[in-house]
């Protein structure tokens, strides 16, 4: 696998505050009515530029229990060692106070046809 979450980090931004890395167990306060953005930085882990992931070939899906939220496409082509970013945006008005299983699936096809990807899972309590 050569398309990875950059430094295994996922950032969450609530109500236009600065993004907070949740990958190390940090918690984030968010309430019903808050606008939320999940920022995913991804890295091409190939050691050279022979394999490139084009932005339109990088995709991520956020699953909140049974809800599926598509991200915007990756904003950058990423050659070996480079980092790109994509974002999920949603409003917590669509959810009740409860505990949710959350999963982010990151996938990309490099220019020679190889499929790569990774999954990030958390439990979210509103």
DSSP file (Angstrom, degrees, kcal/mol; ACC not computed):
  #  RESIDUE AA STRUCTURE BP1 BP2  ACC     N-H-->O    O-->H-N    N-H-->O    O-->H-N    TCO  KAPPA ALPHA  PHI   PSI    X-CA   Y-CA   Z-CA
    1    1 A X              0   0    0      0, 0.0   115,-0.1     0, 0.0     3,-0.0   0.000 360.0 360.0 360.0 123.5    0.0    0.0    0.0
    2    2 A X        +     0   0    0      1,-0.1    43,-3.4    42,-0.0     2,-0.5   0.291 360.0  77.0-121.5   9.3    1.5    3.3   -1.1
    3    3 A X  E     +A   44   0A   0     41,-0.2     2,-0.3   114,-0.1    41,-0.2  -0.969  66.5 162.4-116.7 114.0   -1.4    5.7   -0.5
    4    4 A X  E     -A   43   0A   0     39,-2.2    39,-2.9    -2,-0.5     2,-0.4  -0.865  49.4 -92.5-131.7 158.0   -1.6    6.4    3.2
    5    5 A X  E >   -A   42   0A   0     -2,-0.3     3,-2.2    37,-0.2    37,-0.3  -0.607  60.9-103.8 -64.3 126.5   -3.1    8.8    5.7
    6    6 A X  E >  S-     0   0A   0     35,-2.8     3,-1.8    -2,-0.4    35,-0.2  -0.377  95.7 -16.6 -61.7 120.6   -0.3   11.3    6.2
    7    7 A X  E 3  S-     0   0A   0      1,-0.3    -1,-0.3    -2,-0.2     3,-0.1   0.721 113.5 -80.9  54.6  23.6    1.4   10.5    9.5
    8    8 A X  E <  S+     0   0A   0     -3,-2.2     2,-0.4     1,-0.2    -1,-0.3   0.852  94.3 141.7  53.4  38.7   -1.7    8.5   10.4
    9    9 A X  E <   -     0   0A   0     -3,-1.8    32,-0.6    32,-0.2     2,-0.4  -0.898  35.6-173.2-117.6 141.9   -3.5   11.7   11.3
   10   10 A X  E     -A   40   0A   0     -2,-0.4    12,-2.6    30,-0.1    13,-0.5  -0.999  15.1-151.6-126.7 131.9   -7.1   12.9   10.8
   11   11 A X  E     -AB  39  21A   0     28,-2.4    28,-3.0    -2,-0.4     2,-0.4  -0.850   4.7-161.1-107.4 141.5   -8.1   16.5   11.7
   12   12 A X  E     -AB  38  20A   0      8,-2.3     8,-2.3    -2,-0.4     2,-0.5  -0.981   1.9-166.2-120.6 131.8  -11.5   17.7   12.7
   13   13 A X  E     -A   37   0A   0     24,-3.3    24,-2.6    -2,-0.4     2,-0.5  -0.975   6.5-166.0-117.9 123.7  -12.6   21.3   12.5
   14   14 A X  E >   -A   36   0A   0     -2,-0.5     3,-2.0     4,-0.3    22,-0.2  -0.938  67.9 -16.2-114.8 128.4  -15.7   22.3   14.4
   15   15 A X  T 3  S-     0   0    0     20,-2.9    -1,-0.2    -2,-0.5    21,-0.1   0.857 124.9 -55.5  50.7  44.7  -17.5   25.6   13.8
   16   16 A X  T 3  S+     0   0    0     19,-0.3    -1,-0.3     1,-0.2     3,-0.1   0.609 100.7 138.1  66.3  15.4  -14.5   27.2   12.0
   17   17 A X    <   -     0   0    0     -3,-2.0    -1,-0.2     1,-0.2     3,-0.1  -0.329  67.9 -74.7 -75.8 172.2  -12.1   26.5   14.9
   18   18 A X        -     0   0    0      1,-0.1    -4,-0.3    -5,-0.1    -1,-0.2  -0.391  60.0 -94.8 -65.7 145.7   -8.6   25.3   14.1
   19   19 A X        -     0   0    0     -6,-0.1     2,-0.4    -3,-0.1    -6,-0.2  -0.339  38.3-150.8 -62.0 143.1   -8.4   21.6   13.1
   20   20 A X  E     -B   12   0A   0     -8,-2.3    -8,-2.3    -3,-0.1     2,-0.5  -0.965  14.7-124.4-118.2 131.6   -7.6   19.2   15.9
   21   21 A X  E     +B   11   0A   0     -2,-0.4     5,-0.3   -10,-0.2   -10,-0.2  -0.630  26.9 179.2 -75.1 122.6   -5.7   15.9   15.3
   22   22 A X    >   +     0   0    0    -12,-2.6     3,-1.5    -2,-0.5    -1,-0.1   0.446  59.0  91.5-101.5  -1.2   -7.9   13.1   16.7
   23   23 A X  T 3  S+     0   0    0    -13,-0.5    -1,-0.1     1,-0.3   -12,-0.1   0.741  82.9  54.1 -69.2 -22.9   -5.5   10.3   15.8
   24   24 A X  T 3  S-     0   0    0     -3,-0.2    -1,-0.3     2,-0.0    -2,-0.1   0.236 128.7 -88.9 -97.5  14.8   -3.6   10.3   19.1
   25   25 A X  S <  S+     0   0    0     -3,-1.5    -2,-0.1     1,-0.3    -3,-0.1   0.443  76.8 150.2  95.4   0.4   -6.8    9.9   21.2
   26   26 A X        -     0   0    0     -5,-0.3    -1,-0.3     1,-0.1     2,-0.3  -0.407  38.0-137.5 -64.6 140.9   -7.5   13.6   21.5
   27   27 A X        -     0   0    0     -2,-0.1     2,-0.4     2,-0.0    -1,-0.1  -0.702  10.2-152.6-100.4 156.3  -11.2   14.4   21.9
   28   28 A X        -     0   0    0     -2,-0.3     2,-0.5    -6,-0.0   -15,-0.0  -0.993  13.1-132.9-128.9 132.0  -13.1   17.2   20.2
   29   29 A X        +     0   0    0     -2,-0.4     2,-0.3   -15,-0.1    97,-0.1  -0.756  36.1 160.3 -86.5 125.9  -16.3   18.9   21.5
   30   30 A X        -     0   0    0     -2,-0.5     2,-0.3     4,-0.0    -2,-0.0  -0.991  17.3-161.9-143.6 144.8  -19.0   19.2   18.9
   31   31 A X    >   -     0   0    0     -2,-0.3     3,-2.8     4,-0.1    61,-0.3  -0.870  37.5 -78.7-128.6 157.6  -22.7   19.8   19.5
   32   32 A X  T 3  S+     0   0    0     -2,-0.3    61,-0.2     1,-0.3     3,-0.1  -0.326 120.8  34.1 -54.3 131.1  -25.9   19.4   17.4
   33   33 A X  T 3  S+     0   0    0      1,-0.4    -1,-0.3    -3,-0.0     2,-0.2   0.130  90.3 123.9 103.5 -17.8  -26.0   22.4   15.1
   34   34 A X    <   -     0   0    0     -3,-2.8    58,-2.6    57,-0.1     2,-0.4  -0.504  61.2-129.1 -76.2 143.0  -22.3   22.6   14.7
   35   35 A X  E     - C   0  91A   0     56,-0.2   -20,-2.9    -2,-0.2     2,-0.4  -0.784  30.2-161.8 -86.1 134.6  -20.8   22.5   11.2
   36   36 A X  E     -AC  14  90A   0     54,-3.2    54,-2.3    -2,-0.4     2,-0.4  -0.950  14.7-171.2-124.4 138.1  -18.0   19.9   11.0
   37   37 A X  E     -AC  13  89A   0    -24,-2.6   -24,-3.3    -2,-0.4     2,-0.6  -0.998   8.9-157.7-124.1 132.0  -15.1   19.4    8.6
   38   38 A X  E     -AC  12  88A   0     50,-2.2    50,-2.3    -2,-0.4     2,-0.6  -0.952  12.8-155.5-107.0 121.2  -12.9   16.4    8.6
   39   39 A X  E     -AC  11  87A   0    -28,-3.0   -28,-2.4    -2,-0.6     2,-0.6  -0.864   7.6-167.7-103.0 120.8   -9.6   17.1    7.0
   40   40 A X  E     -AC  10  86A   0     46,-2.9    46,-2.3    -2,-0.6     2,-0.5  -0.936   2.3-166.2-111.4 118.9   -7.8   14.1    5.5
   41   41 A X  E     - C   0  85A   0    -32,-0.6   -35,-2.8    -2,-0.6     2,-0.3  -0.897  12.6-169.9-101.5 134.5   -4.2   14.5    4.5
   42   42 A X  E     -AC   5  84A   0     42,-2.0    42,-2.7    -2,-0.5     2,-0.4  -0.895   7.0-151.6-127.3 153.8   -2.8   11.7    2.4
   43   43 A X  E     -AC   4  83A   0    -39,-2.9   -39,-2.2    -2,-0.3     2,-0.8  -0.973  18.3-132.2-131.1 138.1    0.7   10.8    1.2
   44   44 A X  E     -A    3   0A   0     38,-2.3    37,-2.8    -2,-0.4   -41,-0.2  -0.814  23.8-166.9 -82.7 111.2    2.1    9.0   -1.8
   45   45 A X        +     0   0    0    -43,-3.4   -42,-0.1    -2,-0.8    -1,-0.1   0.355  46.0 119.3 -89.8   5.5    4.5    6.6    0.0
   46   46 A X        -     0   0    0    -44,-0.5    35,-0.3     5,-0.2    -2,-0.1  -0.474  66.4-133.8 -65.6 145.3    6.4    5.6   -3.2
   47   47 A X  S    S+     0   0    0     33,-0.1     2,-0.3    -2,-0.1    -1,-0.1   0.527  81.1  31.8 -83.8  -4.8   10.0    6.6   -2.8
   48   48 A X  S >  S-     0   0    0      3,-0.1     3,-0.7     0, 0.0    32,-0.4  -0.861  87.3-101.7-142.1 178.8   10.3    8.1   -6.3
   49   49 A X  T 3  S+     0   0    0     -2,-0.3     3,-0.1     1,-0.2    -2,-0.0   0.272  90.6 100.1 -88.1  12.5    8.2    9.9   -8.9
   50   50 A X  T 3  S+     0   0    0      1,-0.2     2,-0.5    29,-0.0    -1,-0.2   0.781  84.3  46.8 -68.1 -24.6    7.7    6.8  -11.1
   51   51 A X  S <  S-     0   0    0     -3,-0.7     2,-0.4    60,-0.1    29,-0.2  -0.972  71.8-179.9-124.3 120.2    4.2    6.4   -9.6
   52   52 A X        -     0   0    0     -2,-0.5    59,-2.4    27,-0.1     2,-0.6  -0.938  21.6-144.8-121.2 140.3    1.8    9.3   -9.3
   53   53 A X  E     -DE  78 110B   0     25,-2.4    25,-2.7    -2,-0.4     2,-0.2  -0.924  22.1-143.1 -99.0 119.6   -1.7    9.5   -7.9
   54   54 A X  E >   -     0   0B   0     -2,-0.6     3,-2.3    55,-0.5     4,-0.3  -0.595  19.4-118.7 -82.1 145.4   -3.8   12.0   -9.9
   55   55 A X  E >  S+     0   0B   0      1,-0.3     3,-1.4    -2,-0.2    19,-0.9   0.837 113.3  54.4 -55.6 -37.0   -6.2   14.1   -7.9
   56   56 A X  E 3  S+     0   0B   0      1,-0.3    -1,-0.3    17,-0.1    21,-0.0   0.594 105.1  56.1 -75.4  -7.1   -9.3   12.7   -9.7
   57   57 A X  E <  S+     0   0B   0     -3,-2.3    52,-1.3    52,-0.1     2,-0.5   0.332  91.3  85.0-102.4   5.7   -8.2    9.2   -8.9
   58   58 A X  E <   + E   0 108B   0     -3,-1.4    16,-1.1    -4,-0.3     2,-0.3  -0.927  55.8 164.4-108.9 130.2   -8.1    9.8   -5.2
   59   59 A X  E     - E   0 107B   0     48,-2.9    48,-3.0    -2,-0.5     2,-0.3  -0.969  17.7-168.1-142.3 154.9  -11.3    9.3   -3.3
   60   60 A X  E     - E   0 106B   0     -2,-0.3    11,-1.9    46,-0.2     2,-0.4  -0.995   5.7-158.5-143.4 146.4  -12.5    8.9    0.3
   61   61 A X  E     -FE  70 105B   0     44,-1.9    44,-2.5    -2,-0.3     2,-0.6  -0.991   7.9-150.7-125.6 133.4  -15.8    8.0    1.8
   62   62 A X  E     -FE  69 104B   0      7,-2.9     7,-3.1    -2,-0.4     2,-0.5  -0.910  11.4-163.1-102.3 123.4  -16.9    8.8    5.3
   63   63 A X  E     -FE  68 103B   0     40,-3.3    40,-2.2    -2,-0.6     2,-0.6  -0.942  10.6-175.8-108.2 123.3  -19.3    6.3    6.9
   64   64 A X  E >  S-FE  67 102B   0      3,-2.3     3,-2.6    -2,-0.5     2,-0.3  -0.917  71.3 -62.0-115.6 100.3  -21.2    7.4   10.0
   65   65 A X  T 3  S-     0   0    0     36,-2.9    38,-0.1    -2,-0.6    35,-0.0  -0.462 122.4 -15.4  50.3-114.5  -23.1    4.2   10.9
   66   66 A X  T 3  S+     0   0    0     -2,-0.3    -1,-0.3    -3,-0.1     2,-0.3   0.544 116.7 100.3 -93.6  -6.6  -25.2    3.7    7.8
   67   67 A X  E <   -F   64   0B   0     -3,-2.6    -3,-2.3     2,-0.0     2,-0.5  -0.590  57.5-156.3 -81.2 141.3  -24.8    7.2    6.4
   68   68 A X  E     -F   63   0B   0     -2,-0.3     2,-0.5    -5,-0.2    -5,-0.2  -0.976   8.8-173.3-121.0 124.3  -22.3    7.7    3.6
   69   69 A X  E     -F   62   0B   0     -7,-3.1    -7,-2.9    -2,-0.5     2,-0.2  -0.973  14.4-146.4-119.6 120.8  -20.7   11.1    2.9
   70   70 A X  E     -F   61   0B   0     -2,-0.5    -9,-0.2    -9,-0.2     2,-0.1  -0.596  15.6-134.4 -83.3 145.5  -18.4   11.5   -0.2
   71   71 A X        -     0   0    0    -11,-1.9    17,-0.2    -2,-0.2     2,-0.1  -0.424  26.9 -95.3 -86.8 169.0  -15.5   13.8    0.1
   72   72 A X        -     0   0    0     15,-1.6   -12,-0.1     1,-0.1    -1,-0.1  -0.496  59.1 -88.5 -68.8 157.4  -14.4   16.3   -2.5
   73   73 A X        -     0   0    0     -2,-0.1    14,-0.2     1,-0.1   -14,-0.2  -0.274  57.7 -79.1 -63.3 157.8  -11.8   14.9   -4.8
   74   74 A X        -     0   0    0    -16,-1.1    12,-0.2   -19,-0.9    -1,-0.1  -0.284  38.6-139.5 -55.0 144.9   -8.2   15.2   -3.7
   75   75 A X  S    S+     0   0    0     10,-1.8     2,-0.4    -3,-0.1    -1,-0.1   0.643  75.3  42.9 -87.0 -13.2   -7.0   18.7   -4.4
   76   76 A X  S    S-     0   0    0      9,-0.2     2,-0.3   -21,-0.1    -1,-0.1  -0.961  74.2-121.4-135.6 147.4   -3.5   17.8   -5.6
   77   77 A X        -     0   0    0     -2,-0.4     2,-0.5   -23,-0.2   -23,-0.2  -0.682  37.8-150.6 -72.2 140.7   -1.7   15.3   -7.8
   78   78 A X  B     -D   53   0B   0    -25,-2.7   -25,-2.4    -2,-0.3     3,-0.1  -0.955  13.5-170.3-125.7 118.3    0.8   13.6   -5.5
   79   79 A X    >   -     0   0    0     -2,-0.5     3,-2.5   -27,-0.2   -35,-0.4  -0.323  56.0 -45.2 -86.9 178.7    4.1   12.2   -6.7
   80   80 A X  T 3  S+     0   0    0    -32,-0.4    -1,-0.2     1,-0.3   -35,-0.2  -0.206 131.2   5.5 -50.7 126.2    6.4   10.0   -4.5
   81   81 A X  T 3  S+     0   0    0    -37,-2.8    -1,-0.3   -35,-0.3     2,-0.1   0.343 101.4 125.9  82.9  -6.0    6.7   11.5   -1.1
   82   82 A X    <   -     0   0    0     -3,-2.5   -38,-2.3   -38,-0.1     2,-0.4  -0.466  49.3-140.6 -88.3 160.7    4.2   14.3   -1.7
   83   83 A X  E     -C   43   0A   0    -40,-0.2   -40,-0.2    -2,-0.1     2,-0.2  -0.947  17.7-179.8-122.5 138.4    1.1   15.1    0.5
   84   84 A X  E     -C   42   0A   0    -42,-2.7   -42,-2.0    -2,-0.4     2,-0.3  -0.699  13.5-140.4-124.3-179.1   -2.4   16.1   -0.6
   85   85 A X  E     +C   41   0A   0    -44,-0.2   -10,-1.8    -2,-0.2     2,-0.3  -0.997  14.9 179.3-147.2 146.3   -5.6   16.9    1.2
   86   86 A X  E     -C   40   0A   0    -46,-2.3   -46,-2.9    -2,-0.3     2,-0.4  -0.953  16.0-144.0-142.1 164.2   -9.3   16.4    1.0
   87   87 A X  E     -C   39   0A   0     -2,-0.3   -15,-1.6   -48,-0.2     2,-0.4  -0.971   8.7-154.4-136.8 142.1  -12.2   17.4    3.2
   88   88 A X  E     -C   38   0A   0    -50,-2.3   -50,-2.2    -2,-0.4     2,-0.4  -0.948  19.3-168.5-107.0 135.1  -15.6   16.1    4.3
   89   89 A X  E     +C   37   0A   0     -2,-0.4     2,-0.3   -52,-0.2   -52,-0.2  -0.991  19.3 141.4-127.1 133.1  -18.2   18.8    5.4
   90   90 A X  E     -C   36   0A   0    -54,-2.3   -54,-3.2    -2,-0.4     2,-0.4  -0.973  41.6-116.1-159.8 169.2  -21.4   18.1    7.2
   91   91 A X  E >   -C   35   0A   0     -2,-0.3     3,-1.5   -56,-0.2   -56,-0.2  -0.923  14.6-139.2-115.9 135.5  -23.7   19.5    9.8
   92   92 A X  G >  S+     0   0    0    -58,-2.6     3,-1.8    -2,-0.4   -57,-0.1   0.530  90.5  87.7 -73.3  -4.2  -24.5   17.7   13.1
   93   93 A X  G 3  S+     0   0    0      1,-0.3    -1,-0.3   -59,-0.2   -61,-0.1   0.756  80.7  64.0 -61.1 -21.9  -28.2   18.7   12.8
   94   94 A X  G <  S+     0   0    0     -3,-1.5     2,-0.3     2,-0.0    -1,-0.3   0.468  98.9  65.4 -81.0  -0.6  -28.6   15.5   10.8
   95   95 A X  S <  S-     0   0    0     -3,-1.8     2,-0.2    -4,-0.0     3,-0.0  -0.916  71.1-136.5-127.8 148.8  -27.7   13.3   13.8
   96   96 A X        -     0   0    0     -2,-0.3     2,-0.5     1,-0.1    30,-0.2  -0.517  46.3 -81.5 -91.0 165.1  -29.2   12.6   17.2
   97   97 A X  S    S+     0   0    0     -2,-0.2     2,-0.3    29,-0.1    -1,-0.1  -0.594  87.7 106.7 -66.0 118.4  -27.3   12.4   20.5
   98   98 A X  S    S-     0   0    0     -2,-0.5    28,-3.0     2,-0.0     2,-0.5  -0.951  73.6 -82.6-174.1 179.6  -25.9    8.9   20.3
   99   99 A X  E     - G   0 125B   0     -2,-0.3     2,-0.4    26,-0.2    26,-0.3  -0.928  44.7-168.3-107.2 132.9  -22.7    6.8   19.7
  100  100 A X  E     - G   0 124B   0     24,-3.9    24,-3.2    -2,-0.5     2,-0.6  -0.934  23.3-130.8-125.1 142.4  -21.7    6.2   16.1
  101  101 A X  E     - G   0 123B   0     -2,-0.4   -36,-2.9    22,-0.2     2,-0.4  -0.826  31.9-165.9 -86.4 125.8  -19.2    4.0   14.4
  102  102 A X  E     +EG  64 122B   0     20,-2.7    20,-2.6    -2,-0.6     2,-0.4  -0.945  11.2 176.0-120.0 134.4  -17.2    6.2   12.0
  103  103 A X  E     -EG  63 121B   0    -40,-2.2   -40,-3.3    -2,-0.4     2,-0.5  -1.000  14.8-159.4-138.8 137.8  -15.0    4.9    9.2
  104  104 A X  E     -EG  62 120B   0     16,-2.9    16,-2.3    -2,-0.4     2,-0.6  -0.980   7.9-162.3-116.8 123.6  -13.0    6.7    6.5
  105  105 A X  E     -EG  61 119B   0    -44,-2.5   -44,-1.9    -2,-0.5     2,-0.5  -0.931   4.9-166.9-106.5 121.4  -12.0    4.7    3.5
  106  106 A X  E     +EG  60 118B   0     12,-2.9    12,-2.1    -2,-0.6     2,-0.3  -0.924  14.2 170.5-106.9 126.0   -9.2    6.3    1.4
  107  107 A X  E     +EG  59 117B   0    -48,-3.0   -48,-2.9    -2,-0.5     2,-0.3  -0.972   7.3 169.5-136.4 152.4   -8.6    4.9   -2.1
  108  108 A X  E     -EG  58 116B   0      8,-2.4     8,-2.9    -2,-0.3     2,-0.6  -0.970  24.6-142.4-159.2 146.4   -6.5    5.8   -5.0
  109  109 A X  E     - G   0 115B   0    -52,-1.3   -55,-0.5    -2,-0.3     6,-0.2  -0.952  25.2-138.6-110.3 119.6   -5.4    4.3   -8.3
  110  110 A X  E >   -E   53   0B   0      4,-2.6     3,-3.1    -2,-0.6   -57,-0.2  -0.374  33.8 -96.0 -76.6 163.0   -1.9    5.2   -9.3
  111  111 A X  T 3  S+     0   0    0    -59,-2.4    -1,-0.1     1,-0.3   -58,-0.1   0.646 123.1  56.4 -58.9 -19.3   -1.3    6.1  -13.0
  112  112 A X  T 3  S-     0   0    0    -60,-0.1    -1,-0.3     2,-0.1    -2,-0.1   0.348 123.7 -98.7 -93.9   6.0   -0.1    2.6  -13.9
  113  113 A X  S <  S+     0   0    0     -3,-3.1     2,-0.3     1,-0.3    -2,-0.1   0.383  73.8 141.8 100.9  -3.8   -3.4    1.1  -12.6
  114  114 A X        -     0   0    0     -4,-0.1    -4,-2.6    -5,-0.0     2,-0.4  -0.564  43.5-138.9 -76.0 133.2   -2.5   -0.2   -9.1
  115  115 A X  E     +G  109   0B   0     -2,-0.3     2,-0.3    -6,-0.2    -6,-0.2  -0.788  27.6 173.2 -93.6 131.6   -5.2    0.3   -6.5
  116  116 A X  E     +G  108   0B   0     -8,-2.9    -8,-2.4    -2,-0.4     2,-0.3  -0.899   7.0 137.8-132.3 159.4   -4.1    1.5   -3.0
  117  117 A X  E     -G  107   0B   0     -2,-0.3     2,-0.3   -10,-0.2   -10,-0.2  -0.980  27.4-145.2 175.0 176.7   -5.9    2.6    0.1
  118  118 A X  E     -G  106   0B   0    -12,-2.1   -12,-2.9    -2,-0.3     2,-0.4  -0.978  14.2-133.6-157.5 158.1   -6.3    2.6    3.8
  119  119 A X  E     -G  105   0B   0     -2,-0.3     2,-0.4   -14,-0.2   -14,-0.2  -0.960  11.0-166.5-123.7 140.1   -9.1    2.6    6.5
  120  120 A X  E     -G  104   0B   0    -16,-2.3   -16,-2.9    -2,-0.4     2,-0.4  -0.996  12.3-170.1-125.1 126.9   -9.3    4.8    9.6
  121  121 A X  E     +G  103   0B   0     -2,-0.4     2,-0.3   -18,-0.2   -18,-0.2  -0.949  12.1 159.8-125.2 141.0  -11.9    4.0   12.2
  122  122 A X  E     -G  102   0B   0    -20,-2.6   -20,-2.7    -2,-0.4     2,-0.5  -0.933  36.2-119.8-143.2 166.1  -13.1    5.8   15.3
  123  123 A X  E     -G  101   0B   0     -2,-0.3     2,-0.5   -22,-0.2   -22,-0.2  -0.962  29.4-160.0-109.3 131.8  -16.1    5.9   17.7
  124  124 A X  E     -G  100   0B   0    -24,-3.2   -24,-3.9    -2,-0.5     2,-0.5  -0.939   6.4-166.5-118.0 128.7  -18.0    9.2   17.8
  125  125 A X  E      G   99   0B   0     -2,-0.5   -26,-0.2   -26,-0.3   -28,-0.1  -0.967 360.0 360.0-118.0 126.6  -20.3   10.2   20.6
  126  126 A X              0   0    0    -28,-3.0   -94,-0.3    -2,-0.5   -27,-0.2   0.351 360.0 360.0-108.1 360.0  -22.6   13.2   20.1
